[in-house]
Amino acid sequence: MSNYREPLPVGLLIRNRRRGLGLSQNDLARQLGISQGSISKLERGLGGEQHASRILAVLGIDLGMKTAALMAPG
């Protein structure tokens, strides 16, 4: 059995951390001054990339690389 794990998409990392902190999408959106829809889209991988760096910082997620590199296609 392999120890290899597929990396989690950034949106899933954000969702898991947000939920772990007991925050709703609305709570997080209010803290950042953005729409709940932007949080939802980013978590589902459907957009919201322009907010990713701020969301990661507020949630205390350090990916060790630029967010833009993670969001770039393929």
Backbone as CSV, one residue per row, in Angstrom:
resi,resn,N_x,N_y,N_z,CA_x,CA_y,CA_z,C_x,C_y,C_z
1,MET,0.845,-1.185,0.000,0.000,0.000,0.000,0.883,1.239,0.000
2,SER,0.561,2.186,-0.856,1.365,3.385,-1.025,0.970,4.463,-0.021
3,ASN,1.952,5.270,0.372,1.695,6.411,1.252,1.389,7.671,0.452
4,TYR,1.406,7.572,-0.875,1.140,8.731,-1.734,-0.307,9.164,-1.596
5,ARG,-0.483,10.468,-1.444,-1.833,11.041,-1.412,-1.909,12.154,-2.434
6,GLU,-2.977,12.188,-3.181,-3.212,13.263,-4.138,-3.368,14.569,-3.366
7,PRO,-2.692,15.640,-3.789,-2.843,16.920,-3.084,-4.284,17.416,-3.141
8,LEU,-4.709,18.053,-2.080,-6.053,18.610,-2.023,-6.121,19.901,-2.823
9,PRO,-7.167,20.090,-3.573,-7.338,21.384,-4.237,-7.430,22.496,-3.193
10,VAL,-6.998,23.667,-3.577,-7.003,24.795,-2.645,-8.399,25.035,-2.081
11,GLY,-9.414,24.926,-2.905,-10.782,25.146,-2.421,-11.178,24.190,-1.317
12,LEU,-10.745,22.947,-1.432,-11.061,21.966,-0.400,-10.273,22.246,0.877
13,LEU,-9.032,22.679,0.736,-8.256,23.082,1.912,-8.949,24.227,2.649
14,ILE,-9.416,25.188,1.880,-10.107,26.338,2.474,-11.384,25.888,3.173
15,ARG,-12.177,25.072,2.503,-13.428,24.600,3.099,-13.170,23.828,4.406
16,ASN,-12.216,22.917,4.370,-11.933,22.112,5.560,-11.455,22.970,6.723
17,ARG,-10.575,23.929,6.453,-10.072,24.808,7.510,-11.191,25.702,8.046
18,ARG,-11.991,26.271,7.140,-13.101,27.140,7.560,-14.052,26.385,8.475
19,ARG,-14.420,25.196,8.050,-15.327,24.384,8.877,-14.679,23.993,10.197
20,GLY,-13.386,23.679,10.161,-12.664,23.328,11.385,-12.635,24.462,12.393
21,LEU,-12.675,25.682,11.887,-12.708,26.863,12.753,-14.126,27.242,13.170
22,GLY,-15.099,26.494,12.678,-16.498,26.772,13.024,-17.065,27.993,12.336
23,LEU,-16.503,28.343,11.181,-16.974,29.510,10.442,-17.887,29.092,9.301
24,SER,-18.933,29.846,9.098,-19.759,29.651,7.909,-19.128,30.438,6.762
25,GLN,-19.583,30.184,5.561,-19.118,30.983,4.433,-19.466,32.453,4.654
26,ASN,-20.639,32.717,5.212,-21.041,34.097,5.493,-20.126,34.750,6.514
27,ASP,-19.752,34.022,7.558,-18.840,34.565,8.567,-17.518,34.992,7.934
28,LEU,-16.954,34.095,7.144,-15.673,34.368,6.500,-15.792,35.521,5.509
29,ALA,-16.857,35.529,4.733,-17.072,36.600,3.758,-17.163,37.962,4.452
30,ARG,-17.873,38.022,5.575,-17.983,39.279,6.324,-16.618,39.741,6.823
31,GLN,-15.804,38.816,7.326,-14.464,39.175,7.813,-13.617,39.783,6.704
32,LEU,-13.805,39.294,5.488,-12.991,39.722,4.356,-13.622,40.853,3.548
33,GLY,-14.889,41.136,3.794,-15.581,42.168,3.034,-15.850,41.750,1.593
34,ILE,-16.105,40.458,1.394,-16.434,39.944,0.065,-17.756,39.188,0.149
35,SER,-18.253,38.741,-0.979,-19.536,38.046,-0.976,-19.381,36.578,-0.568
36,GLN,-20.441,36.042,-0.011,-20.479,34.617,0.321,-20.316,33.793,-0.939
37,GLY,-20.862,34.289,-2.048,-20.760,33.589,-3.319,-19.318,33.413,-3.778
38,SER,-18.474,34.398,-3.475,-17.057,34.289,-3.833,-16.387,33.154,-3.064
39,ILE,-16.737,33.011,-1.798,-16.193,31.919,-0.989,-16.669,30.586,-1.566
40,SER,-17.954,30.503,-1.840,-18.536,29.276,-2.380,-17.878,28.878,-3.695
41,LYS,-17.728,29.838,-4.597,-17.108,29.533,-5.893,-15.684,29.035,-5.733
42,LEU,-14.907,29.670,-4.867,-13.527,29.245,-4.669,-13.466,27.838,-4.083
43,GLU,-14.308,27.563,-3.115,-14.318,26.233,-2.501,-14.703,25.149,-3.508
44,ARG,-15.526,25.491,-4.480,-15.961,24.518,-5.482,-15.087,24.526,-6.733
45,GLY,-14.072,25.385,-6.750,-13.182,25.446,-7.895,-13.783,26.115,-9.111
46,LEU,-14.740,27.007,-8.884,-15.453,27.645,-9.988,-15.125,29.119,-10.149
47,GLY,-14.155,29.620,-9.423,-13.800,31.035,-9.522,-13.372,31.562,-8.172
48,GLY,-13.302,32.872,-8.054,-12.935,33.505,-6.798,-11.449,33.538,-6.514
49,GLU,-10.631,33.201,-7.524,-9.189,33.129,-7.314,-8.584,34.451,-6.843
50,GLN,-9.196,35.555,-7.236,-8.651,36.849,-6.851,-8.678,37.058,-5.337
51,HIS,-9.466,36.276,-4.627,-9.568,36.402,-3.171,-8.767,35.329,-2.426
52,ALA,-8.201,34.388,-3.133,-7.588,33.217,-2.503,-6.488,33.576,-1.508
53,SER,-5.591,34.473,-1.853,-4.485,34.818,-0.952,-4.980,35.372,0.370
54,ARG,-5.976,36.263,0.300,-6.522,36.849,1.524,-7.244,35.804,2.362
55,ILE,-7.995,34.929,1.713,-8.722,33.885,2.439,-7.740,32.952,3.138
56,LEU,-6.719,32.528,2.417,-5.711,31.644,3.011,-5.051,32.302,4.215
57,ALA,-4.729,33.581,4.098,-4.081,34.289,5.201,-4.995,34.374,6.421
58,VAL,-6.257,34.733,6.199,-7.208,34.852,7.314,-7.409,33.513,8.017
59,LEU,-7.389,32.435,7.243,-7.579,31.097,7.818,-6.288,30.502,8.375
60,GLY,-5.168,31.206,8.182,-3.896,30.721,8.713,-3.310,29.561,7.923
61,ILE,-3.635,29.487,6.635,-3.110,28.424,5.777,-1.897,28.974,5.046
62,ASP,-0.737,28.332,5.242,0.487,28.719,4.552,0.861,27.597,3.603
63,LEU,0.745,27.857,2.341,1.013,26.830,1.346,2.470,26.812,0.904
64,GLY,3.244,27.794,1.313,4.651,27.819,0.969,4.934,28.139,-0.487
65,MET,3.932,28.594,-1.209,4.137,29.024,-2.593,3.082,30.053,-2.947
66,LYS,3.286,30.722,-4.020,2.330,31.748,-4.441,1.014,31.104,-4.845
67,THR,-0.074,31.699,-4.392,-1.402,31.199,-4.695,-1.658,31.178,-6.195
68,ALA,-1.160,32.164,-6.901,-1.389,32.221,-8.349,-0.847,30.971,-9.036
69,ALA,0.275,30.463,-8.546,0.855,29.258,-9.142,-0.051,28.059,-8.922
70,LEU,-0.739,28.021,-7.801,-1.643,26.911,-7.513,-2.913,26.994,-8.334
71,MET,-3.320,28.197,-8.654,-4.571,28.384,-9.375,-4.395,28.307,-10.878
72,ALA,-3.147,28.344,-11.346,-2.907,28.321,-12.786,-3.344,26.976,-13.366
73,PRO,-3.977,27.003,-14.523,-4.398,25.753,-15.141,-3.211,24.884,-15.520
74,GLY,-3.421,23.580,-15.377,-2.573,22.511,-15.787,-1.153,22.671,-15.811
